[in-house]
């Protein structure tokens, strides 16, 4: 299964996977407005690959069911919470 991957110029780390290059007909208008003008990244064969940030089977299922897959960046790390947890582990009361 081939798919085209586009990155968002508005949202860092956000990617859109679609089954056919430059065919955004299945993408909701609100998503396209939020995503911005898609920037083509690559054409990839999902049958013979693993993806770094997302499960390839999840991508294929979404492409079949919705006609697209939206990859969002991981949530930012909360360094303050991590610091508090480490401090609590090192200084049990």
Backbone as CSV, one residue per row, in Angstrom:
resi,resn,N_x,N_y,N_z,CA_x,CA_y,CA_z,C_x,C_y,C_z
1,UNK,0.851,-1.179,0.000,0.000,0.000,0.000,0.896,1.241,0.000
2,UNK,0.776,2.046,-1.037,1.521,3.296,-1.115,0.740,4.414,-0.454
3,UNK,1.449,5.336,0.148,0.801,6.536,0.669,1.770,7.705,0.576
4,UNK,1.193,8.890,0.534,1.974,10.123,0.484,1.938,10.766,1.862
5,UNK,3.068,11.304,2.271,3.170,11.938,3.582,3.480,13.419,3.384
6,UNK,2.730,14.241,4.110,2.882,15.694,4.053,3.103,16.221,5.456
7,UNK,3.902,17.281,5.569,4.079,17.922,6.873,3.324,19.238,6.883
8,UNK,2.976,19.652,8.086,2.239,20.896,8.269,3.203,22.063,8.418
9,UNK,2.954,23.155,7.706,3.788,24.341,7.899,3.404,25.115,9.172
10,UNK,2.245,24.793,9.733,1.742,25.503,10.907,2.030,24.790,12.216
11,UNK,2.023,23.464,12.184,2.134,22.663,13.405,3.377,21.765,13.323
12,UNK,4.413,22.122,14.057,5.653,21.346,14.073,5.383,19.907,14.491
13,UNK,5.937,18.959,13.742,5.806,17.547,14.085,4.475,16.926,13.701
14,UNK,3.651,17.635,12.922,2.346,17.129,12.503,2.426,16.702,11.038
15,UNK,1.992,15.464,10.776,2.084,14.898,9.433,0.737,14.324,9.018
16,UNK,0.461,14.408,7.726,-0.770,13.893,7.146,-0.410,12.817,6.129
17,UNK,-1.003,11.641,6.293,-0.787,10.514,5.380,-2.056,10.370,4.536
18,UNK,-1.893,10.299,3.226,-3.038,10.092,2.337,-2.676,9.024,1.305
19,UNK,-3.691,8.308,0.785,-3.399,7.207,-0.137,-2.940,7.642,-1.519
20,UNK,-3.305,8.838,-1.964,-2.966,9.276,-3.318,-2.355,10.669,-3.259
21,UNK,-1.224,10.833,-3.892,-0.507,12.116,-3.847,-1.386,13.272,-4.317
22,UNK,-1.386,14.325,-3.523,-2.097,15.585,-3.801,-3.616,15.453,-3.878
23,UNK,-4.178,14.349,-3.386,-5.638,14.182,-3.366,-6.121,14.373,-1.923
24,UNK,-6.544,15.596,-1.624,-6.979,15.934,-0.277,-8.504,15.932,-0.143
25,UNK,-9.180,15.258,-1.059,-10.646,15.273,-1.087,-11.280,14.614,0.138
26,UNK,-10.572,13.702,0.805,-11.126,13.016,1.979,-10.842,13.757,3.288
27,UNK,-10.081,14.821,3.226,-9.683,15.542,4.435,-10.736,16.585,4.779
28,UNK,-11.242,16.590,6.014,-12.227,17.610,6.416,-11.642,19.025,6.266
29,UNK,-12.479,19.948,5.838,-12.044,21.325,5.601,-11.432,21.953,6.854
30,UNK,-12.042,21.712,8.011,-11.516,22.280,9.266,-10.096,21.781,9.538
31,UNK,-9.838,20.513,9.257,-8.497,19.968,9.445,-7.511,20.620,8.483
32,UNK,-7.915,20.802,7.239,-7.035,21.424,6.254,-6.693,22.859,6.653
33,UNK,-7.651,23.579,7.203,-7.382,24.955,7.634,-6.394,24.976,8.795
34,UNK,-6.560,24.067,9.734,-5.663,23.991,10.884,-4.276,23.508,10.465
35,UNK,-4.235,22.538,9.551,-2.989,21.925,9.096,-2.158,22.912,8.276
36,UNK,-2.822,23.732,7.468,-2.109,24.638,6.571,-1.857,23.987,5.224
37,UNK,-1.145,24.682,4.356,-0.855,24.150,3.021,0.149,23.001,3.153
38,UNK,-0.276,21.771,2.821,0.590,20.603,3.009,1.889,20.696,2.199
39,UNK,2.977,20.294,2.836,4.278,20.248,2.187,4.650,18.780,1.995
40,UNK,4.790,18.359,0.726,5.095,16.962,0.427,6.442,16.577,1.029
41,UNK,6.450,15.417,1.711,7.679,14.907,2.318,8.189,13.695,1.554
42,UNK,7.320,12.681,1.384,7.748,11.471,0.689,6.581,10.573,0.326
43,UNK,6.844,9.684,-0.592,5.939,8.603,-0.975,6.528,7.342,-0.353
44,UNK,5.696,6.570,0.340,6.215,5.406,1.047,5.304,4.197,0.832
45,UNK,5.932,3.018,0.749,5.194,1.763,0.665,5.042,1.223,2.081
46,UNK,3.833,1.217,2.583,3.587,0.794,3.966,3.719,-0.710,4.163
47,UNK,3.721,-1.478,3.082,3.800,-2.940,3.203,5.178,-3.404,3.664
48,UNK,6.198,-2.679,3.329,7.546,-3.164,3.621,8.313,-2.231,4.557
49,UNK,7.589,-1.514,5.410,8.251,-0.529,6.275,7.722,-0.556,7.684
50,UNK,8.549,-0.021,8.548,8.116,0.354,9.886,8.258,1.868,9.943
51,UNK,7.402,2.497,10.709,7.460,3.944,10.850,8.015,4.289,12.224
52,UNK,8.742,5.392,12.314,9.442,5.749,13.549,8.495,6.149,14.672
53,UNK,7.475,6.924,14.372,6.650,7.510,15.417,5.288,6.844,15.603
54,UNK,4.870,5.996,14.665,3.511,5.471,14.712,3.464,4.037,14.180
55,UNK,2.487,3.280,14.640,2.288,1.902,14.216,1.768,1.868,12.783
56,UNK,2.458,1.165,11.907,2.096,1.127,10.488,0.707,0.515,10.273
57,UNK,0.316,-0.445,11.106,-1.004,-1.062,10.974,-2.105,-0.052,11.302
58,UNK,-1.856,0.796,12.268,-2.806,1.853,12.620,-2.972,2.837,11.457
59,UNK,-1.871,3.158,10.805,-1.911,4.063,9.645,-2.728,3.430,8.530
60,UNK,-2.448,2.159,8.219,-3.171,1.480,7.132,-4.665,1.401,7.425
61,UNK,-5.023,1.081,8.662,-6.435,0.994,9.033,-7.122,2.351,8.876
62,UNK,-6.469,3.397,9.297,-7.041,4.742,9.187,-7.181,5.163,7.728
63,UNK,-6.202,4.827,6.904,-6.292,5.144,5.475,-7.481,4.426,4.837
64,UNK,-7.693,3.166,5.213,-8.824,2.397,4.677,-10.165,2.937,5.162
65,UNK,-10.248,3.281,6.450,-11.520,3.681,7.049,-11.861,5.154,6.817
66,UNK,-10.880,6.049,6.968,-11.140,7.489,6.898,-10.620,8.149,5.630
67,UNK,-9.667,7.499,4.986,-9.057,8.092,3.799,-7.849,8.952,4.118
68,UNK,-7.452,9.001,5.390,-6.260,9.748,5.796,-5.842,9.309,7.194
69,UNK,-4.612,9.678,7.553,-4.125,9.478,8.918,-3.394,10.739,9.328
70,UNK,-3.704,11.240,10.507,-3.057,12.431,11.032,-2.118,12.026,12.162
71,UNK,-0.834,12.335,11.996,0.172,12.046,13.026,0.478,13.343,13.761
72,UNK,0.211,13.333,15.059,0.476,14.497,15.898,1.785,14.299,16.659
73,UNK,2.449,15.388,17.022,3.697,15.234,17.785,3.393,14.720,19.184
74,UNK,4.376,14.066,19.805,4.163,13.618,21.179,3.981,14.831,22.087
75,UNK,3.251,14.661,23.191,3.070,15.798,24.099,4.417,16.222,24.682
76,UNK,4.567,17.500,24.977,5.843,17.966,25.541,6.063,17.381,26.932
77,UNK,7.319,17.165,27.245,7.653,16.635,28.563,7.430,17.710,29.621
78,UNK,6.874,17.304,30.734,6.694,18.221,31.847,7.897,18.059,32.776
79,UNK,8.910,18.883,32.549,10.162,18.745,33.289,9.992,19.039,34.770
80,UNK,9.093,19.948,35.113,8.852,20.259,36.523,8.303,19.035,37.256
81,UNK,7.336,18.349,36.639,6.772,17.143,37.260,7.821,16.040,37.391
82,UNK,8.657,15.886,36.369,9.718,14.885,36.443,10.677,15.197,37.584
83,UNK,11.021,16.467,37.738,11.916,16.892,38.824,11.287,16.585,40.193
84,UNK,9.999,16.916,40.335,9.303,16.662,41.598,9.274,15.171,41.923
85,UNK,9.027,14.344,40.915,8.988,12.893,41.133,10.349,12.363,41.564
86,UNK,11.410,12.820,40.891,12.758,12.363,41.265,13.109,12.821,42.675
87,UNK,12.747,14.038,42.992,13.034,14.578,44.326,12.286,13.780,45.397
88,UNK,11.033,13.447,45.132,10.228,12.669,46.067,10.815,11.265,46.235
89,UNK,11.321,10.671,45.167,11.914,9.330,45.255,13.223,9.345,46.045
90,UNK,13.976,10.416,45.918,15.270,10.514,46.608,15.138,10.949,48.065
91,UNK,14.047,11.610,48.398,13.836,12.115,49.752,12.498,11.639,50.328
92,UNK,12.349,10.335,50.543,11.073,9.873,51.111,10.923,10.373,52.544
93,UNK,9.722,10.762,52.891,9.487,11.309,54.244,9.081,10.240,55.205
